[in-house]
Amino acid sequence: MTIKTKIKNPYTLGQVLQQSRLQQGVSQRELAKTLGITQKWIWELEQGKPGLLMDRLFMIMENIGVTLSAEFEVVDLPEK
């Protein structure tokens, strides 16, 4: 099954990223290690923490009428 949603703000973006990560069975720590960034940065992104880049990005998108959407597959994880 595919989940599709509109990304209206940093919080919505963070929630979509978190749900997709969880569906894949990946921890924040594992993802951070793979990407070479801190687990704290992943946590802050998933929480929709305000930041200059995100605030400006969504402000620009709203002003010029651009919408952002995301979709991800819901997968069946094997039982442990």
Secondary structure as GFF3:
##gff-version 3
##sequence-region A 1 80
A	DSSP	beta_strand	2	7	.	.	.	ID=ss1
A	DSSP	alpha_helix	10	23	.	.	.	ID=ss2
A	DSSP	alpha_helix	28	35	.	.	.	ID=ss3
A	DSSP	alpha_helix	39	46	.	.	.	ID=ss4
A	DSSP	alpha_helix	52	64	.	.	.	ID=ss5
A	DSSP	beta_strand	68	73	.	.	.	ID=ss6
###
